[in-house]
Amino acid sequence: MHPTDLSTAFPDYVIEAICEALPQMDRKIAGFAMHDAVLTGVEKRTSSPIRVRRGDNYQSVNVEGLYPAGEGAGYAGGIYSAAIDGIEVAEAVALNMVGTKAAT
């Protein structure tokens, strides 16, 4: 583990988004944004050995409302493909919320 100031690792807009999100999460989960809280991130050098199956609508074939995404779910092999998969899944979630089917 290597503690660091996140503002040295991310652009300003990311830091601003985190700063806006933390108080909102604290309203949902009391104590989430305590003054001594530590944000952690884990990096690994391997891809997931499994794939959580999902349908054409990006939802899990076993659990409705679950949207497996990115490297941990077996749909990406690196940070860029995980980001792209995350965008696609976010679009599918949004389309589901408004009652429209995702384009495949």
OpenMM code with the backbone's topology and positions (N, CA, C; nanometers):
from openmm import Vec3, app, unit

residues = "MET HIS PRO THR ASP LEU SER THR ALA PHE PRO ASP TYR VAL ILE GLU ALA ILE CYS GLU ALA LEU PRO GLN MET ASP ARG LYS ILE ALA GLY PHE ALA MET HIS ASP ALA VAL LEU THR GLY VAL GLU LYS ARG THR SER SER PRO ILE ARG VAL ARG ARG GLY ASP ASN TYR GLN SER VAL ASN VAL GLU GLY LEU TYR PRO ALA GLY GLU GLY ALA GLY TYR ALA GLY GLY ILE TYR SER ALA ALA ILE ASP GLY ILE GLU VAL ALA GLU ALA VAL ALA LEU ASN MET VAL GLY THR LYS ALA ALA THR".split()
positions = [
    Vec3(0.0843, -0.1177, 0.0000),
    Vec3(0.0000, 0.0000, 0.0000),
    Vec3(0.0887, 0.1239, 0.0000),
    Vec3(0.0482, 0.2241, -0.0771),
    Vec3(0.1267, 0.3460, -0.0860),
    Vec3(0.0336, 0.4661, -0.0712),
    Vec3(0.0213, 0.5226, 0.0496),
    Vec3(-0.0661, 0.6392, 0.0676),
    Vec3(-0.0158, 0.7574, -0.0151),
    Vec3(-0.1092, 0.8289, -0.0759),
    Vec3(-0.0721, 0.9465, -0.1549),
    Vec3(-0.1900, 1.0423, -0.1617),
    Vec3(-0.1626, 1.1624, -0.1942),
    Vec3(-0.2656, 1.2632, -0.2160),
    Vec3(-0.3279, 1.2367, -0.3527),
    Vec3(-0.4581, 1.2063, -0.3551),
    Vec3(-0.5235, 1.1724, -0.4811),
    Vec3(-0.5164, 1.2847, -0.5841),
    Vec3(-0.5026, 1.4070, -0.5388),
    Vec3(-0.4967, 1.5180, -0.6346),
    Vec3(-0.3695, 1.5144, -0.7183),
    Vec3(-0.2714, 1.4348, -0.6769),
    Vec3(-0.1508, 1.4192, -0.7586),
    Vec3(-0.1666, 1.3077, -0.8617),
    Vec3(-0.2731, 1.2291, -0.8471),
    Vec3(-0.2922, 1.1151, -0.9366),
    Vec3(-0.4073, 1.1344, -1.0349),
    Vec3(-0.5005, 1.2241, -1.0034),
    Vec3(-0.6188, 1.2433, -1.0870),
    Vec3(-0.6317, 1.3884, -1.1306),
    Vec3(-0.6995, 1.4111, -1.2440),
    Vec3(-0.7246, 1.5486, -1.2863),
    Vec3(-0.8231, 1.6179, -1.1928),
    Vec3(-0.8249, 1.7494, -1.1980),
    Vec3(-0.9094, 1.8285, -1.1082),
    Vec3(-1.0561, 1.7883, -1.1122),
    Vec3(-1.1089, 1.7578, -1.2323),
    Vec3(-1.2517, 1.7253, -1.2408),
    Vec3(-1.2850, 1.5966, -1.1653),
    Vec3(-1.1914, 1.5034, -1.1569),
    Vec3(-1.2146, 1.3802, -1.0817),
    Vec3(-1.2168, 1.4109, -0.9318),
    Vec3(-1.1226, 1.4909, -0.8875),
    Vec3(-1.1169, 1.5287, -0.7462),
    Vec3(-1.2433, 1.6051, -0.7072),
    Vec3(-1.2886, 1.6964, -0.7937),
    Vec3(-1.4121, 1.7708, -0.7666),
    Vec3(-1.5316, 1.6765, -0.7564),
    Vec3(-1.5388, 1.5782, -0.8441),
    Vec3(-1.6490, 1.4818, -0.8407),
    Vec3(-1.6467, 1.4006, -0.7115),
    Vec3(-1.5279, 1.3584, -0.6697),
    Vec3(-1.5159, 1.2838, -0.5442),
    Vec3(-1.5592, 1.3710, -0.4269),
    Vec3(-1.5149, 1.4972, -0.4277),
    Vec3(-1.5496, 1.5893, -0.3192),
    Vec3(-1.6999, 1.6162, -0.3129),
    Vec3(-1.7661, 1.6155, -0.4272),
    Vec3(-1.9113, 1.6329, -0.4294),
    Vec3(-1.9829, 1.5051, -0.3876),
    Vec3(-1.9279, 1.3910, -0.4236),
    Vec3(-1.9939, 1.2633, -0.3974),
    Vec3(-1.9859, 1.2214, -0.2507),
    Vec3(-1.8747, 1.2480, -0.1848),
    Vec3(-1.8571, 1.2002, -0.0479),
    Vec3(-1.9650, 1.2511, 0.0482),
    Vec3(-1.9977, 1.3803, 0.0496),
    Vec3(-2.1049, 1.4257, 0.1395),
    Vec3(-2.2411, 1.3641, 0.1044),
    Vec3(-2.2652, 1.3407, -0.0229),
    Vec3(-2.3908, 1.2773, -0.0623),
    Vec3(-2.3971, 1.1341, -0.0104),
    Vec3(-2.2867, 1.0620, -0.0212),
    Vec3(-2.2831, 0.9259, 0.0328),
    Vec3(-2.2976, 0.9272, 0.1846),
    Vec3(-2.2411, 1.0277, 0.2484),
    Vec3(-2.2507, 1.0384, 0.3936),
    Vec3(-2.3956, 1.0594, 0.4373),
    Vec3(-2.4753, 1.1267, 0.3540),
    Vec3(-2.6174, 1.1430, 0.3865),
    Vec3(-2.6920, 1.0103, 0.3771),
    Vec3(-2.6442, 0.9205, 0.2911),
    Vec3(-2.7072, 0.7890, 0.2749),
    Vec3(-2.6534, 0.6884, 0.3762),
    Vec3(-2.5236, 0.6980, 0.4043),
    Vec3(-2.4585, 0.6059, 0.4982),
    Vec3(-2.3854, 0.6910, 0.6016),
    Vec3(-2.4462, 0.7076, 0.7164),
    Vec3(-2.3881, 0.7919, 0.8212),
    Vec3(-2.2474, 0.7456, 0.8558),
    Vec3(-2.1528, 0.8392, 0.8601),
    Vec3(-2.0152, 0.8087, 0.8925),
    Vec3(-1.9283, 0.7746, 0.7726),
    Vec3(-1.9876, 0.7721, 0.6539),
    Vec3(-1.9129, 0.7370, 0.5328),
    Vec3(-1.8002, 0.8360, 0.5067),
    Vec3(-1.8244, 0.9635, 0.5298),
    Vec3(-1.7259, 1.0681, 0.4985),
    Vec3(-1.6665, 1.1275, 0.6262),
    Vec3(-1.6204, 1.0425, 0.7156),
    Vec3(-1.5587, 1.0912, 0.8387),
    Vec3(-1.4294, 1.1651, 0.8057),
    Vec3(-1.3904, 1.2574, 0.8921),
    Vec3(-1.2718, 1.3395, 0.8645),
    Vec3(-1.1441, 1.2571, 0.8522),
    Vec3(-1.1401, 1.1389, 0.9141),
    Vec3(-1.0191, 1.0566, 0.9067),
    Vec3(-1.0364, 0.9373, 0.8121),
    Vec3(-1.1394, 0.9422, 0.7260),
    Vec3(-1.1619, 0.8335, 0.6310),
    Vec3(-1.0476, 0.8253, 0.5299),
    Vec3(-1.0224, 0.7047, 0.4831),
    Vec3(-0.9166, 0.6821, 0.3854),
    Vec3(-0.9788, 0.6148, 0.2637),
    Vec3(-0.9553, 0.6714, 0.1455),
    Vec3(-0.9993, 0.6078, 0.0218),
    Vec3(-0.8896, 0.5115, -0.0209),
    Vec3(-0.9280, 0.3910, -0.0582),
    Vec3(-0.8290, 0.2943, -0.1021),
    Vec3(-0.8645, 0.2420, -0.2403),
    Vec3(-0.7654, 0.2019, -0.3129),
    Vec3(-0.7841, 0.1413, -0.4439),
    Vec3(-0.6853, 0.0274, -0.4588),
    Vec3(-0.7305, -0.0774, -0.5228),
    Vec3(-0.6458, -0.1941, -0.5402),
    Vec3(-0.6174, -0.2121, -0.6885),
    Vec3(-0.4928, -0.2322, -0.7219),
    Vec3(-0.4545, -0.2623, -0.8594),
    Vec3(-0.4010, -0.4039, -0.8615),
    Vec3(-0.4459, -0.4777, -0.9616),
    Vec3(-0.3927, -0.6118, -0.9767),
    Vec3(-0.3393, -0.6267, -1.1180),
    Vec3(-0.2582, -0.7231, -1.1401),
    Vec3(-0.1925, -0.7384, -1.2696),
    Vec3(-0.2472, -0.8562, -1.3507),
    Vec3(-0.3604, -0.9106, -1.3093),
    Vec3(-0.4183, -1.0221, -1.3830),
    Vec3(-0.5652, -0.9944, -1.4120),
    Vec3(-0.6202, -1.0648, -1.5101),
    Vec3(-0.7617, -1.0520, -1.5429),
    Vec3(-0.8414, -1.1558, -1.4662),
    Vec3(-0.9708, -1.1331, -1.4582),
    Vec3(-1.0582, -1.2246, -1.3879),
    Vec3(-1.0584, -1.3617, -1.4536),
    Vec3(-1.0480, -1.4679, -1.3734),
    Vec3(-1.0507, -1.6021, -1.4316),
    Vec3(-1.1932, -1.6509, -1.4603),
    Vec3(-1.2924, -1.5711, -1.4254),
    Vec3(-1.4319, -1.6091, -1.4477),
    Vec3(-1.5032, -1.5024, -1.5286),
    Vec3(-1.6206, -1.5358, -1.5766),
    Vec3(-1.7047, -1.4380, -1.6444),
    Vec3(-1.8450, -1.4527, -1.5874),
    Vec3(-1.9009, -1.3440, -1.5382),
    Vec3(-2.0382, -1.3423, -1.4897),
    Vec3(-2.1262, -1.3222, -1.6124),
    Vec3(-2.2025, -1.4235, -1.6490),
    Vec3(-2.2800, -1.4182, -1.7730),
    Vec3(-2.3849, -1.3080, -1.7682),
    Vec3(-2.3979, -1.2377, -1.8804),
    Vec3(-2.4994, -1.1344, -1.8934),
    Vec3(-2.5663, -1.1477, -2.0303),
    Vec3(-2.6886, -1.0973, -2.0390),
    Vec3(-2.7641, -1.1048, -2.1623),
    Vec3(-2.7388, -0.9855, -2.2522),
    Vec3(-2.8157, -0.9795, -2.3620),
    Vec3(-2.8020, -0.8693, -2.4575),
    Vec3(-2.8330, -0.7338, -2.3944),
    Vec3(-2.9095, -0.7343, -2.2847),
    Vec3(-2.9440, -0.6098, -2.2155),
    Vec3(-2.8400, -0.5732, -2.1086),
    Vec3(-2.7283, -0.6458, -2.1067),
    Vec3(-2.6161, -0.6263, -2.0145),
    Vec3(-2.6462, -0.6690, -1.8712),
    Vec3(-2.7667, -0.7179, -1.8438),
    Vec3(-2.7991, -0.7651, -1.7100),
    Vec3(-2.7539, -0.9098, -1.6930),
    Vec3(-2.7246, -0.9470, -1.5708),
    Vec3(-2.6906, -1.0842, -1.5388),
    Vec3(-2.8036, -1.1754, -1.5852),
    Vec3(-2.7672, -1.2921, -1.6380),
    Vec3(-2.8705, -1.3871, -1.6797),
    Vec3(-2.9330, -1.4555, -1.5588),
    Vec3(-2.8694, -1.4435, -1.4427),
    Vec3(-2.9190, -1.5084, -1.3212),
    Vec3(-2.9851, -1.4141, -1.2222),
    Vec3(-2.9444, -1.2870, -1.2212),
    Vec3(-2.9936, -1.1923, -1.1211),
    Vec3(-3.0411, -1.0664, -1.1923),
    Vec3(-3.1720, -1.0503, -1.2037),
    Vec3(-3.2262, -0.9324, -1.2700),
    Vec3(-3.1859, -0.8064, -1.1941),
    Vec3(-3.1449, -0.7055, -1.2683),
    Vec3(-3.1041, -0.5795, -1.2075),
    Vec3(-2.9554, -0.5717, -1.1752),
    Vec3(-2.8846, -0.6819, -1.1902),
    Vec3(-2.7396, -0.6839, -1.1682),
    Vec3(-2.6715, -0.6691, -1.3040),
    Vec3(-2.5820, -0.5740, -1.3140),
    Vec3(-2.5130, -0.5450, -1.4389),
    Vec3(-2.3642, -0.5738, -1.4231),
    Vec3(-2.3207, -0.6988, -1.4477),
    Vec3(-2.1783, -0.7287, -1.4368),
    Vec3(-2.0997, -0.6486, -1.5407),
    Vec3(-1.9883, -0.5924, -1.4988),
    Vec3(-1.9139, -0.5065, -1.5900),
    Vec3(-1.7658, -0.5084, -1.5580),
    Vec3(-1.6883, -0.4792, -1.6604),
    Vec3(-1.5460, -0.4567, -1.6433),
    Vec3(-1.4635, -0.5819, -1.6224),
    Vec3(-1.3441, -0.5610, -1.5768),
    Vec3(-1.2462, -0.6678, -1.5658),
    Vec3(-1.2852, -0.7717, -1.4620),
    Vec3(-1.3363, -0.7274, -1.3486),
    Vec3(-1.3733, -0.8209, -1.2419),
    Vec3(-1.4831, -0.9168, -1.2813),
    Vec3(-1.5693, -0.8751, -1.3732),
    Vec3(-1.6781, -0.9617, -1.4201),
    Vec3(-1.6379, -1.0402, -1.5440),
    Vec3(-1.5171, -1.0184, -1.5936),
    Vec3(-1.4671, -1.0938, -1.7073),
    Vec3(-1.4976, -1.0317, -1.8423),
    Vec3(-1.5297, -0.9020, -1.8457),
    Vec3(-1.5646, -0.8363, -1.9721),
    Vec3(-1.4603, -0.7366, -2.0197),
    Vec3(-1.3422, -0.7430, -1.9633),
    Vec3(-1.2367, -0.6510, -2.0058),
    Vec3(-1.1021, -0.7125, -1.9713),
    Vec3(-1.0010, -0.6648, -2.0379),
    Vec3(-0.8670, -0.7144, -2.0124),
    Vec3(-0.7707, -0.6055, -1.9730),
    Vec3(-0.8213, -0.4897, -1.9439),
    Vec3(-0.7357, -0.3784, -1.9050),
    Vec3(-0.8192, -0.2567, -1.8743),
    Vec3(-0.7523, -0.1497, -1.8388),
    Vec3(-0.8231, -0.0310, -1.7923),
    Vec3(-0.9068, 0.0348, -1.9019),
    Vec3(-0.8573, 0.0373, -2.0240),
    Vec3(-0.9337, 0.1015, -2.1314),
    Vec3(-1.0565, 0.0207, -2.1681),
    Vec3(-1.0397, -0.1103, -2.1855),
    Vec3(-1.1559, -0.1916, -2.2206),
    Vec3(-1.2550, -0.1966, -2.1055),
    Vec3(-1.2068, -0.1891, -1.9815),
    Vec3(-1.2974, -0.1845, -1.8667),
    Vec3(-1.3762, -0.0537, -1.8666),
    Vec3(-1.3103, 0.0557, -1.9018),
    Vec3(-1.3788, 0.1852, -1.9082),
    Vec3(-1.4858, 0.1847, -2.0163),
    Vec3(-1.4525, 0.1288, -2.1315),
    Vec3(-1.5496, 0.1223, -2.2401),
    Vec3(-1.6677, 0.0340, -2.2010),
    Vec3(-1.6384, -0.0801, -2.1391),
    Vec3(-1.7468, -0.1675, -2.0955),
    Vec3(-1.8334, -0.0961, -1.9918),
    Vec3(-1.7712, -0.0211, -1.9036),
    Vec3(-1.8469, 0.0548, -1.8029),
    Vec3(-1.9398, 0.1560, -1.8660),
    Vec3(-1.8939, 0.2217, -1.9705),
    Vec3(-1.9788, 0.3177, -2.0417),
    Vec3(-2.0967, 0.2461, -2.1052),
    Vec3(-2.0691, 0.1333, -2.1704),
    Vec3(-2.1770, 0.0584, -2.2345),
    Vec3(-2.2789, 0.0093, -2.1326),
    Vec3(-2.2325, -0.0397, -2.0190),
    Vec3(-2.3234, -0.0874, -1.9156),
    Vec3(-2.4020, 0.0299, -1.8562),
    Vec3(-2.3372, 0.1433, -1.8347),
    Vec3(-2.4079, 0.2613, -1.7828),
    Vec3(-2.5189, 0.3042, -1.8785),
    Vec3(-2.4920, 0.2984, -2.0079),
    Vec3(-2.5951, 0.3310, -2.1068),
    Vec3(-2.7104, 0.2322, -2.0988),
    Vec3(-2.6795, 0.1036, -2.0803),
    Vec3(-2.7846, 0.0022, -2.0686),
    Vec3(-2.8689, 0.0248, -1.9439),
    Vec3(-2.8054, 0.0619, -1.8336),
    Vec3(-2.8793, 0.0917, -1.7107),
    Vec3(-2.9722, 0.2110, -1.7332),
    Vec3(-2.9182, 0.3169, -1.7945),
    Vec3(-2.9994, 0.4366, -1.8205),
    Vec3(-3.1169, 0.4040, -1.9126),
    Vec3(-3.0916, 0.3272, -2.0174),
    Vec3(-3.1990, 0.2895, -2.1089),
    Vec3(-3.3041, 0.2055, -2.0377),
    Vec3(-3.2608, 0.1169, -1.9499),
    Vec3(-3.3539, 0.0364, -1.8729),
    Vec3(-3.4404, 0.1246, -1.7821),
    Vec3(-3.3789, 0.2274, -1.7259),
    Vec3(-3.4525, 0.3175, -1.6353),
    Vec3(-3.5616, 0.3947, -1.7094),
    Vec3(-3.5398, 0.4247, -1.8369),
    Vec3(-3.6408, 0.4979, -1.9138),
    Vec3(-3.7270, 0.4051, -1.9981),
    Vec3(-3.7028, 0.2744, -1.9846),
    Vec3(-3.7864, 0.1775, -2.0535),
    Vec3(-3.7570, 0.1555, -2.1981),
    Vec3(-3.6327, 0.1752, -2.2400),
    Vec3(-3.5923, 0.1553, -2.3789),
    Vec3(-3.4934, 0.0396, -2.3844),
    Vec3(-3.4970, -0.0404, -2.4902),
    Vec3(-3.4030, -0.1517, -2.5029),
    Vec3(-3.2689, -0.1021, -2.5579),
    Vec3(-3.1625, -0.1638, -2.5103),
    Vec3(-3.0279, -0.1293, -2.5571),
    Vec3(-3.0058, -0.1844, -2.6962),
    Vec3(-2.9331, -0.1091, -2.7765),
    Vec3(-2.8955, -0.1559, -2.9106),
    Vec3(-2.7838, -0.2571, -2.8969),
    Vec3(-2.7896, -0.3651, -2.9729),
    Vec3(-2.6842, -0.4676, -2.9614),
    Vec3(-2.6015, -0.4724, -3.0863),
] * unit.nanometer
topology = app.Topology()
chain = topology.addChain("A")
for resn in residues:
    res = topology.addResidue(resn, chain)
    for name in ("N", "CA", "C"):
        topology.addAtom(name, app.Element.getBySymbol(name[0]), res)
